[in-house]
Amino acid sequence: MQSIHNYNIYIFDCDGVILNSNQLKIDAMEEALRDLCFEAPQIDQCIDYFRNNFGLSRFHHVDVFIEKFLHIEQNRIDTIRIEILNRFSEQCHNLYLKAEITPGFIDFISSLDGKKYIASGSEESGLIKAFAERGLGCLFSKIYGSPETKYNLILKILTNEQSKNAVMIGDAISDFEAATKNNIDFIAYTPYSNVKDSLRLLTTNSGNRVINSWSEIQ
């Protein structure tokens, strides 16, 4: 891989990369499901899937919960879907306001000359609002999120910039796959990843780079 300073475009995942928010979001989803009085074994299955497929949109996760793990009468599915999403969204806004920025991130991103973007599985409007409230929005050319897929978000950025001299920095398998399918470089940032071992293996085998801190990138 080339020097980190030679890219034109830098695309960051949010949770576990910019913010130390992975566990906070897992806890928020678990609480949302408990508030709706689902049984403990069902909640455990949902949270296990959520943890291992982190980086995909909340809309994807809730659809999988309903289809595979939660036993809901057909006529209540739409109502329950909205309830889970609303409860989770409310908690996400609060946690984004309190989640710590990963150590060294501000110094790292400030050292880059290219365009910086966020492509996150988090809901887009809520993410934009939280970053604006924290004074972090000014660090990025644009913030993108769900319900659009991460692959499509990256494709949109590359198309708008008319360049593929880009790198995606993420901590989830979905980040790696979205970068690979768009034929751009990938850096795995692993300190807060829920899938460290599998992500490290995929990244290394593909000839991309794994880092444990922002200070490792020169």
ZAKE-589906 format. One line per 5 residues: number of its first residue (from 0); their letters; for each residue y negated, x, z of N, C-alpha, C. Coordinates in steps of 0.1 Angstrom, whole numbers, m for minus. Each point is the difference from the previous one (the first is absolute). Example, Ala and Ser with C-alpha at 12.3 -4.5 7.8 and 13.67 -1.06 7.14 Angstrom:
BEGIN
0	as	57 132 78 m12 m9 0 m12 9 0 | m11 m4 m7 m11 9 0 m11 m8 8
END
This chain:
BEGIN
0	mqsih	12 8 0 m12 m8 0 m12 9 0 | m11 m5 m6 m13 7 m1 m7 m1 14 | m10 8 1 m9 0 12 m5 m14 2 | m1 m4 13 m5 m13 4 m14 m2 m5 | m7 10 m2 m14 m2 m5 m2 m1 m15
5	nyniy	11 0 m7 m1 0 m15 2 m14 m5 | 2 m10 8 3 m14 m5 m14 m7 m2 | 0 m9 m10 m12 m8 m2 1 m13 9 | 12 m4 3 1 m13 7 10 2 12 | m4 m5 12 8 0 12 2 m14 5
10	ifdcd	13 m4 1 3 m13 4 8 0 13 | m5 m7 10 6 0 13 6 m13 4 | 11 0 6 5 m11 8 m8 m1 12 | 0 m11 7 m8 m2 12 8 2 13 | 10 m8 2 7 0 13 9 13 1
15	gviln	m2 7 11 8 12 2 m5 12 m8 | m11 m2 m8 m6 11 m7 m15 2 4 | m8 m10 m2 m14 0 4 0 m4 15 | 7 m11 3 0 m5 14 14 1 6 | 0 3 13 13 0 7 3 m14 4
20	snqlk	4 m8 m9 1 m14 2 14 m6 m3 | 10 9 m3 13 m6 m4 6 m8 12 | 1 6 11 6 m7 12 m8 m12 4 | m13 1 m1 m9 m11 4 4 m12 m9 | 2 3 m13 3 m11 m10 14 m6 3
25	idame	9 9 3 14 m5 4 m1 m9 12 | m7 4 10 m2 m8 12 m7 m13 m3 | m10 0 m9 m7 m12 m4 9 m10 m7 | 8 5 m9 10 m9 m7 10 m6 10 | 5 8 9 9 m5 10 m6 m11 9
30	ealrd	m12 2 4 m7 m10 8 m2 m12 m8 | m4 1 m13 m2 m12 m8 13 m8 m1 | 11 6 m1 13 m7 m1 4 m6 13 | m3 7 11 3 m5 14 m8 m12 3 | m13 0 m4 m9 m11 2 5 m13 m6
35	lcfea	8 2 m11 5 m12 m7 14 m4 5 | 5 7 11 12 m4 7 13 2 m8 | 0 10 m9 13 3 m6 9 7 10 | 13 0 m3 10 6 9 m1 15 m1 | 4 6 11 m1 15 1 8 7 m11
40	pqidq	12 m4 m3 8 7 m10 m7 m1 m14 | m6 m11 m3 m7 m2 m13 m12 9 0 | m8 0 11 m11 9 0 3 15 m2 | 11 4 7 4 14 m1 4 3 m14 | 6 m9 m8 4 3 m14 m13 1 m8
45	cidyf	m9 m9 2 m13 1 m7 m8 13 2 | 0 4 13 m8 12 3 7 12 m5 | 13 0 0 8 12 m5 m3 1 m15 | m1 m11 m7 m3 0 m15 m14 5 m2 | m9 m6 8 m15 4 0 m2 14 1
50	rnnfg	7 6 11 m2 14 3 5 9 m12 | 12 m3 m5 6 8 m10 m5 m2 m14 | m8 m10 m2 m7 m2 m13 m15 m1 1 | m5 8 9 m14 1 3 m7 4 m13 | m12 m5 m2 m8 3 m12 0 m11 m10
55	lsrfh	10 m8 0 0 m12 m8 m9 m11 6 | m5 m9 m8 m9 m10 5 6 m9 11 | m9 m6 8 4 m9 10 6 m13 m6 | m5 m3 m12 5 m12 m8 14 2 m4 | 4 12 m4 13 4 m3 9 m2 12
60	hvdvf	m4 6 11 8 0 12 2 m14 5 | m10 m8 1 2 m13 5 9 m9 m9 | m1 2 m13 10 m7 m9 14 5 3 | 2 13 2 14 5 3 4 m6 13 | m8 0 10 3 m6 14 6 m14 m2
65	iekfl	m8 m8 m8 4 m14 m1 13 m2 m8 | 1 8 m10 12 m1 m9 13 5 6 | m2 11 8 13 7 5 3 m2 15 | m11 m1 8 3 1 15 m4 m12 8 | m10 m7 m4 m5 m12 8 6 m13 m5
70	hieqn	6 m7 9 6 m13 m4 m10 m11 1 | m6 m3 m11 m11 m10 0 3 m12 m9 | m2 m12 4 2 m11 m8 m9 1 m13 | 5 m5 m11 m7 2 m13 m14 m6 1 | m2 m11 6 m13 m7 0 m10 7 9
75	ridti	4 10 8 m9 7 9 m3 14 m5 | 6 5 m11 m1 13 m4 m14 4 m3 | m7 m8 m8 m14 4 m3 m9 0 12 | 2 m9 9 m8 0 12 2 12 9 | 13 4 1 4 11 8 m5 13 m6
80	rieil	1 1 m13 m5 12 m7 m15 2 3 | m8 m10 m1 m14 0 2 m3 4 15 | 8 m6 9 m2 3 14 3 15 3 | 10 6 m5 3 14 2 m11 9 m5 | m4 m3 m13 m10 8 m6 m13 m1 7
85	nrfse	m4 m12 5 m13 m1 7 0 7 13 | 11 m1 8 1 6 13 0 15 m2 | 7 5 m10 1 14 m2 m13 6 m5 | m7 m8 m9 m13 5 m5 m11 1 11 | 0 m10 9 m9 0 11 2 13 9
90	qchnl	12 3 3 3 12 8 m3 13 m8 | 2 0 m13 m2 12 m8 m15 4 0 | m9 m10 0 m14 3 0 m4 7 13 | 5 m5 11 m3 6 13 6 14 1 | 12 2 m5 7 13 2 m7 10 m9
95	ylkae	m5 m4 m12 m7 10 m9 m13 5 6 | m6 m9 9 m12 4 6 2 10 12 | 12 1 5 3 8 11 10 12 m3 | 7 m1 m11 9 11 m4 m7 13 m1 | 6 11 5 m5 13 m2 1 5 m14
100	itpgf	m10 8 m4 0 7 m13 10 12 2 | 8 2 m10 10 11 2 m8 14 1 | 5 9 9 m7 12 3 m3 9 m12 | m13 3 m2 m4 8 m11 m3 m7 m13 | 2 m13 m1 m1 m7 m12 m15 1 m6
105	idfis	m9 m3 9 m14 0 m5 m4 14 m5 | 3 10 6 m3 14 m5 7 2 m13 | 13 m5 m2 7 2 m12 m6 m7 m11 | m3 m13 1 m5 m8 m11 m14 5 m4 | m7 5 10 m14 4 m3 0 13 m8
110	sldgk	11 7 0 1 13 m8 4 m3 m14 | 3 m12 m4 4 m3 m14 m12 m5 m8 | 0 5 m13 m11 m3 m9 3 m12 m9 | 13 m3 m2 3 m11 m9 m2 m14 5 | 3 m10 m8 m1 m14 4 11 m3 11
115	kyias	m3 m7 10 10 m4 10 2 m15 1 | 12 m4 0 4 m15 0 10 m2 11 | 0 m13 5 11 m4 8 9 m10 m8 | 13 2 0 9 m10 m6 10 m3 11 | m1 m12 7 7 m3 12 8 m13 m2
120	gsees	11 m1 8 7 m13 1 m7 m10 8 | m10 4 7 m8 m9 9 m8 m9 m9 | m3 m12 6 m8 m10 m8 m14 5 m3 | m4 m1 m12 m12 8 m5 m13 m4 7 | m3 m13 0 m13 m4 6 m1 4 14
125	glika	11 m2 8 m1 4 14 m2 15 2 | 7 8 m9 m1 14 1 m15 5 m3 | m6 m6 m11 m13 3 m3 m10 m3 11 | 2 m12 6 m9 m4 11 2 10 12 | 12 3 4 2 9 12 m6 14 m3
130	faerg	2 5 m12 m5 14 m3 m16 m1 0 | m5 m10 m5 m15 m2 0 m5 0 15 | 7 m7 8 m5 m1 14 1 13 8 | 10 8 m5 2 13 7 m8 11 m7 | m8 m3 m10 m7 10 m7 8 10 m9
135	lgclf	12 m4 m3 9 8 m8 0 m3 m15 | m5 m12 m3 0 m4 m14 m7 9 m10 | m10 7 5 m8 9 m8 7 12 m4 | 12 3 5 8 11 m3 7 m2 m14 | 1 m12 m4 9 m4 m11 m8 m6 m12
140	skiyg	4 3 m12 m6 m7 m12 3 m15 0 | 13 m3 5 4 m14 0 12 m1 9 | 2 m11 7 11 m3 8 8 m11 m6 | 13 2 m3 9 m10 m5 11 m3 9 | 5 m12 0 11 m4 8 8 m11 m6
145	spetk	9 m6 8 8 m11 m4 m8 m13 m1 | 5 m10 m8 14 m2 m3 5 8 m13 | m9 7 m7 5 7 m12 9 12 5 | 10 3 m8 9 11 3 m7 13 0 | 5 10 8 m5 13 0 0 7 m14
150	ynlil	11 m2 m7 1 5 m13 m11 m5 m9 | m3 m13 0 m11 m5 m8 m14 5 5 | m1 2 13 m13 5 5 m3 14 m5 | 11 8 0 m2 14 m5 m3 0 m15 | 8 m9 m7 m2 m1 m15 m15 m4 m3
155	kiltn	m5 m9 8 m14 m5 m2 m10 11 2 | 2 8 10 m8 12 3 0 10 m11 | 12 3 m5 2 10 m10 m6 m5 m14 | 1 m13 m2 m5 m6 m12 m15 0 0 | m6 m4 11 m15 0 2 m6 14 m1
160	eqskn	7 9 5 m5 14 0 3 8 m13 | 9 m6 m8 5 6 m12 5 15 2 | 7 1 11 5 14 3 13 m2 8 | 10 9 m2 12 1 8 0 13 8 | m11 6 1 m1 12 9 m2 m5 14
165	avmig	10 m6 6 m1 m7 12 12 4 10 | m2 m3 13 10 2 10 0 m12 9 | 11 m5 4 2 m10 10 5 6 13 | m7 m3 11 5 5 13 4 m12 8 | 13 0 4 5 m11 7 11 4 10
170	daisd	5 m10 7 10 2 11 12 m9 m2 | 1 m7 m11 11 m10 m1 7 2 m14 | 12 m5 0 8 1 m13 m8 m8 m11 | m6 m11 3 m8 m7 m10 m11 8 m6 | m6 9 8 m11 8 m4 6 10 m11
175	feaat	11 6 4 7 10 m9 3 m7 m13 | 6 m11 1 5 m7 m12 m12 m4 m9 | m11 m5 6 m11 m4 m8 m7 12 m7 | 0 11 7 m6 12 m7 9 5 m11 | 13 1 3 10 5 m10 0 m9 m13
180	knnid	0 m13 2 0 m9 m12 m13 1 m8 | m11 4 7 m12 2 m8 m2 15 m5 | 10 8 3 1 14 m5 m12 8 5 | m3 m1 13 m9 8 7 6 8 11 | m6 10 5 5 8 11 0 m9 13
185	fiayt	8 5 10 1 m7 12 1 10 12 | m7 m3 10 1 8 13 4 m10 11 | 11 4 7 5 m8 11 m6 5 13 | m8 m8 6 m6 3 13 9 m7 11 | 7 8 8 11 m5 8 m1 m2 15
190	pysnv	m11 4 6 0 m1 15 2 m14 5 | m4 m10 m7 1 m14 6 9 m8 m9 | 7 6 m9 9 m8 m9 11 m6 7 | 4 m12 m4 12 m7 6 13 4 m7 | m1 8 m11 11 4 m8 m1 15 m3
195	kdslr	m2 8 10 m3 14 m3 11 7 m7 | 12 m1 4 11 7 m6 2 m3 m15 | 1 m13 m3 2 m4 m13 m12 3 m9 | m12 m2 5 m11 3 m8 m1 15 m3 | 3 8 10 m1 15 m1 10 4 m11
200	llttn	12 m5 0 11 3 m10 m5 m4 m14 | m4 m12 m2 m5 m4 m13 m11 8 m5 | m10 3 8 m11 7 m4 3 15 m4 | 8 6 9 4 14 m3 8 1 m13 | 10 m9 m1 9 0 m12 m8 m3 m13
205	sgnrv	m11 m6 1 m8 m3 m12 m10 11 m4 | 0 10 9 m9 11 m3 m14 m2 5 | m2 m10 8 m13 m3 7 m1 6 14 | m10 m3 7 m3 7 12 1 m8 12 | 5 5 11 0 m6 13 m9 7 10
210	insws	m9 m7 7 m8 6 10 1 m8 13 | m3 8 11 0 m6 14 m14 m1 6 | m9 6 m7 m14 m1 5 m10 3 m12 | m12 m5 1 m10 1 m11 m4 15 m1 | 1 8 10 m4 14 m1 10 8 m8
215	eiq	12 m6 m3 9 8 m9 m4 0 m15 | m8 m9 m4 m4 m1 m14 m12 9 m3 | 2 9 m9 m11 9 m4 m2 m1 m15
END
